[in-house]
Amino acid sequence: MDALTVTPGHRDSLRLDTLRDRTPGPGELLVEGIAVGVCGTDLEIVDGTHGHPPEGRDRLVIGHESLGRVLRAPPGSGFRPGDLVTGVVRRPDPVPCGACAHGHFDMCRNGRYTERGIKELDGFASTLWTVEADYAVRLDAVPAGVGVLLEPASVATKAWDQITCVQARSWAEPRSVLVTGAGPIGLLAALIGVQRGLDVHVLDRVTNGPKPSLVRTLGAEYHSSGVDRAMDMTRPDIVIEATGAAAVAFGAMAAIGPYGVLCPTGLSPVGRTLEVDAGHLNRTMVMDNAAVIGSVNANRDHYAQAATVLAAADHEWLDGLITRRLPLSRFRDAFEREPGDVKTVLELGHGGGSADG
């Protein structure tokens, strides 16, 4: 089988390798890889700033946004050959902590979880892969062309789930949401807001390319005037922060209204300083009963909810999120950002076999 591998911690180590075909273990599916999405985490791994290989090995098969077709399934698994599936990314830690023991491995308390294509487990950027049946999600009503969006949709779904949990502490009737960042997570979070019947606003700094039209086609309002003005204009009950820009996150925090919820999903670069009025932030949080709650990754329930979200969406709109589709033979191009990119997808069924692309 062909697989994209890296040596985590080393720049310029990405290559296309020919590896021994996968053999499914007990309770595992054998899956033909169809596509993988490329996200910021993948770019960090390729850049050498993130990722951990499996124990005893130097190289890691990358790719965590997966789509594949089942070739073989064990009896009683609930799957059969031909099913389209996505693999859940995270696995519980071996202890396990209380959260992992109760199926909430996305909320692991001790950090000993593992992740496909990221942390100590091979990923899905290969022409064949295996996955435990308990960590596979079938895409019954989602077209194959957009099925690779299930993993980022699960991240957006989890963020909304966390927001709902926080709002349940008292009476709540949210009417508006501001999503900061019109990347895949932000746009999928906006989609969920529209499906929930909210007044949805999306903030991003670009003024051309596909993002403004994707937002407007969704029925939401697009803003590019900065977080302070966007907060003032929209007065949102909910803010989902998907840029990872510290100035945007703190700008939203400073202006969140009564009983507002801010949910950051993007990671900010470390080592940078930002001058903020800490006293104002404290007074805002306390006097307005506001909440800031981080959210990362997703558990299996979120994947199942995300499949429902995608099935109910306009599939042509979802297809518009995928702005570049590349064959495996052009894998290097997939890890170079281009203007107008929203989501880049590598199609695993097309590919070369050279060692370095």
C-alpha positions in Angstrom: 0.0 0.0 0.0 1.0 3.6 -0.5 1.2 5.9 2.6 2.2 9.4 3.4 4.7 9.4 6.3 6.8 11.9 8.2 9.4 11.8 10.9 7.8 14.0 13.6 10.0 16.8 14.8 11.8 17.0 11.5 11.0 19.5 8.7 10.9 18.3 5.1 10.5 14.7 6.1 7.2 14.1 4.2 7.4 11.3 1.6 5.2 8.8 -0.1 6.2 5.3 1.0 5.2 1.8 -0.1 4.4 -0.2 3.0 3.2 -3.7 3.7 -0.6 -4.0 3.3 -2.6 -3.7 6.5 -4.0 -6.8 8.0 -7.1 -6.3 10.2 -7.0 -7.6 13.7 -10.0 -9.0 15.7 -12.9 -6.6 15.6 -11.3 -4.4 12.9 -12.4 -3.3 9.5 -10.2 -3.4 6.5 -10.8 -0.1 4.6 -9.8 1.2 1.2 -8.7 4.8 1.6 -10.6 7.2 -0.6 -9.5 10.6 0.6 -8.0 12.6 3.5 -8.4 16.2 4.3 -5.4 18.5 5.1 -5.7 20.8 8.0 -3.5 23.1 10.1 -2.5 20.3 12.4 -1.2 18.3 9.4 0.8 21.4 8.3 2.4 21.7 11.8 3.3 18.0 11.7 4.9 18.3 8.3 6.7 21.5 9.5 8.2 19.4 12.4 6.5 21.3 15.2 3.9 18.7 16.2 3.2 15.0 16.2 4.6 11.8 17.8 5.4 8.5 16.1 4.2 5.1 17.3 6.4 3.6 20.1 9.6 2.1 18.7 9.4 3.8 15.3 10.7 7.0 13.8 8.0 7.5 11.2 4.3 8.2 11.4 1.6 7.7 8.8 -0.2 11.1 8.9 -3.8 12.0 8.0 -6.7 12.2 10.5 -9.6 13.5 8.3 -10.5 10.3 6.7 -12.9 8.7 4.2 -12.8 5.1 3.1 -14.8 2.2 1.8 -15.0 -1.0 3.8 -13.4 -4.0 2.1 -13.8 -6.5 4.9 -15.8 -6.5 8.1 -16.1 -9.0 11.0 -19.4 -10.7 11.6 -21.7 -8.8 14.0 -19.8 -5.6 13.6 -22.7 -3.7 12.0 -20.6 -3.0 8.9 -20.4 -4.7 5.5 -18.2 -4.3 2.4 -19.0 -1.2 0.4 -20.0 1.0 3.4 -18.5 4.5 3.4 -16.8 5.1 6.8 -14.7 7.7 8.7 -12.4 6.7 11.5 -12.6 8.4 14.8 -9.3 10.1 15.6 -8.7 9.8 19.3 -8.4 6.8 21.5 -8.7 6.7 25.3 -5.7 6.5 27.5 -4.7 3.1 28.8 -5.2 3.8 32.5 -8.0 5.0 31.8 -8.9 8.3 33.4 -12.5 8.8 34.5 -13.5 10.7 31.4 -12.0 8.1 29.1 -13.6 5.3 31.0 -17.0 6.8 30.4 -16.5 7.3 26.6 -15.5 10.9 26.9 -11.9 10.4 25.6 -12.1 13.9 24.0 -12.0 15.2 27.5 -9.0 13.1 28.7 -7.7 14.3 32.1 -4.2 12.9 32.1 -3.0 13.5 28.5 -2.2 9.9 27.8 -4.7 9.5 24.9 -3.5 8.6 21.5 -4.6 10.0 18.1 -4.6 8.5 14.6 -2.2 10.4 12.4 -1.1 12.8 15.2 0.0 11.1 18.4 1.5 7.6 18.5 -1.0 6.0 16.1 -0.7 5.8 12.3 -3.2 7.8 10.5 -5.4 7.4 7.4 -3.3 8.9 4.6 -2.8 5.5 3.0 -4.5 3.5 0.3 -5.4 0.8 2.8 -6.1 1.2 6.5 -7.7 -0.6 9.4 -9.9 0.7 12.2 -11.7 -0.9 15.1 -15.4 -1.2 14.4 -16.2 0.7 17.6 -14.2 3.6 16.2 -15.7 3.7 12.7 -18.7 5.8 11.7 -20.8 5.0 8.7 -21.9 7.7 6.3 -25.3 6.4 5.2 -26.8 9.7 3.9 -23.6 11.7 3.2 -22.3 11.7 -0.4 -18.8 10.3 -0.9 -17.7 13.6 -2.4 -18.1 15.4 0.9 -17.7 12.6 3.4 -14.2 13.7 4.2 -15.7 16.7 6.0 -17.1 14.5 8.8 -14.1 14.8 11.1 -14.0 18.7 11.0 -17.8 18.7 11.3 -17.4 16.5 14.5 -15.1 19.2 16.0 -17.7 21.9 15.3 -20.5 19.7 16.6 -18.6 19.1 19.9 -18.1 22.9 20.3 -21.9 23.4 19.9 -22.5 20.5 22.4 -20.3 22.2 25.0 -22.0 25.6 24.5 -25.4 23.9 25.0 -24.2 22.3 28.2 -23.0 25.7 29.6 -26.2 27.4 28.6 -28.3 24.7 30.4 -27.1 26.1 33.8 -30.0 28.6 33.5 -32.8 29.7 31.2 -31.4 30.5 27.8 -32.8 31.6 24.5 -29.9 32.4 22.3 -30.7 34.3 19.1 -27.4 35.1 17.5 -23.9 33.6 17.0 -20.7 35.2 15.7 -18.2 32.7 14.3 -14.7 34.2 14.0 -12.8 32.5 11.1 -14.2 31.2 7.8 -12.1 28.1 7.6 -13.6 24.6 7.6 -14.3 24.5 11.3 -15.8 28.0 11.3 -18.0 27.5 8.3 -19.3 24.1 9.6 -20.0 25.8 13.0 -21.9 28.5 11.1 -23.8 25.7 9.2 -24.9 24.2 12.6 -26.0 27.7 13.8 -28.2 28.1 10.7 -29.6 24.6 11.2 -30.5 25.7 14.8 -32.4 28.7 13.5 -30.0 31.3 14.8 -29.0 34.6 13.3 -25.5 33.7 12.1 -22.6 36.1 11.5 -19.1 35.1 10.3 -16.0 37.2 10.7 -12.9 36.8 8.5 -10.3 39.2 7.2 -10.5 38.3 3.5 -12.8 40.2 1.2 -12.6 38.0 -1.9 -12.3 34.4 -2.8 -14.9 31.8 -1.9 -15.4 32.5 1.8 -17.8 35.5 1.6 -20.0 33.8 -1.0 -20.1 30.5 1.1 -21.3 32.4 4.1 -23.9 34.3 2.2 -25.2 31.3 0.4 -25.6 29.7 3.8 -27.9 32.5 4.7 -25.5 34.1 7.2 -23.9 37.6 7.2 -20.2 38.1 6.4 -18.1 40.6 8.2 -14.5 41.7 7.6 -14.2 44.8 9.6 -12.4 43.5 12.7 -13.6 41.8 15.9 -14.4 44.9 17.9 -16.8 46.3 15.2 -18.3 42.8 14.5 -19.1 42.4 18.2 -20.6 45.8 18.4 -22.7 45.3 15.3 -24.0 41.8 16.1 -24.2 41.7 19.9 -24.0 37.9 19.8 -25.2 35.5 22.5 -22.6 33.0 21.4 -19.1 33.4 19.9 -17.3 30.5 18.4 -13.6 31.4 17.9 -12.0 29.5 15.1 -9.0 31.6 14.0 -6.6 30.9 16.8 -5.6 34.6 16.8 -5.2 35.7 20.4 -6.2 39.3 19.6 -9.5 38.1 18.2 -10.2 35.7 21.1 -9.6 38.4 23.7 -11.4 41.0 21.7 -14.5 38.8 21.7 -14.0 38.0 25.4 -13.9 41.7 26.3 -17.2 42.4 24.5 -19.3 39.3 25.3 -22.7 40.3 26.6 -24.8 39.1 29.5 -24.9 35.3 29.8 -22.7 35.1 26.7 -20.6 32.1 25.9 -17.3 32.2 24.1 -16.0 28.9 22.8 -12.4 29.0 21.4 -11.6 26.1 19.1 -8.4 27.5 17.4 -4.9 27.2 19.0 -2.9 30.5 19.3 0.8 30.5 18.7 2.8 30.6 22.0 5.5 33.1 22.9 3.6 36.2 21.7 2.5 38.9 24.0 -0.7 40.9 23.9 -1.7 43.9 26.1 -5.1 43.4 27.6 -7.2 45.1 30.4 -7.4 42.2 32.7 -9.6 44.1 35.1 -12.1 44.8 32.4 -12.1 41.1 31.4 -12.7 40.0 35.0 -15.6 42.4 35.5 -17.2 41.4 32.2 -17.0 37.7 33.1 -18.3 38.2 36.6 -21.0 40.9 36.1 -22.4 39.3 33.0 -22.3 35.6 34.1 -20.4 35.0 31.0 -18.4 31.9 30.2 -15.3 31.0 28.2 -15.0 27.3 27.4 -12.3 25.7 25.3 -13.2 22.7 23.0 -11.0 20.3 21.1 -11.4 17.0 19.3 -14.6 14.9 19.5 -15.9 11.6 20.8 -17.9 9.0 18.8 -21.2 10.6 19.7 -20.1 13.9 18.1 -19.2 12.0 14.9 -22.6 10.5 14.7 -24.2 13.9 15.3 -21.9 15.4 12.7 -23.1 12.8 10.2 -26.7 14.0 10.8 -25.6 17.6 10.3 -23.9 16.8 6.9 -26.8 14.7 5.8 -29.2 17.6 6.4 -27.0 20.2 4.7 -27.0 21.4 1.1 -24.5 19.0 -0.4 -23.6 21.4 -3.2 -22.7 24.0 -0.5 -20.6 21.4 1.4 -18.8 20.6 -1.9 -17.9 24.3 -2.2 -15.9 24.0 1.0 -13.5 21.7 -0.7 -11.5 24.2 -2.8 -8.7 21.9 -4.0 -8.8 18.2 -4.8 -5.5 16.7 -5.6 -4.3 13.2 -6.5 -1.9 11.5 -4.2 0.9 11.9 -6.7 0.7 15.7 -6.0 0.8 15.3 -2.2 3.5 18.0 -1.8 1.1 20.6 -3.3 -1.5 19.7 -0.8 0.7 20.9 2.1 1.4 24.3 0.5 -1.2 27.0 1.3 -2.7 28.8 -1.6 -4.9 32.0 -1.7 -8.5 31.2 -1.5 -8.0 27.8 0.2 -10.7 26.6 2.5 -10.2 22.8 2.5 -7.7 20.8 0.5 -8.4 17.1 0.0 -6.0 14.4 -1.2 -7.7 11.7 -3.3 -5.9 8.5 -2.4 -7.1 6.4 -5.3 -4.9 8.5 -7.7 -1.3 8.3 -6.9 2.2 7.7 -7.8 4.7 5.5 -6.1 7.8 7.5 -6.0 9.6 7.7 -2.7 9.7 11.5 -2.4 7.0 12.8 -4.8 
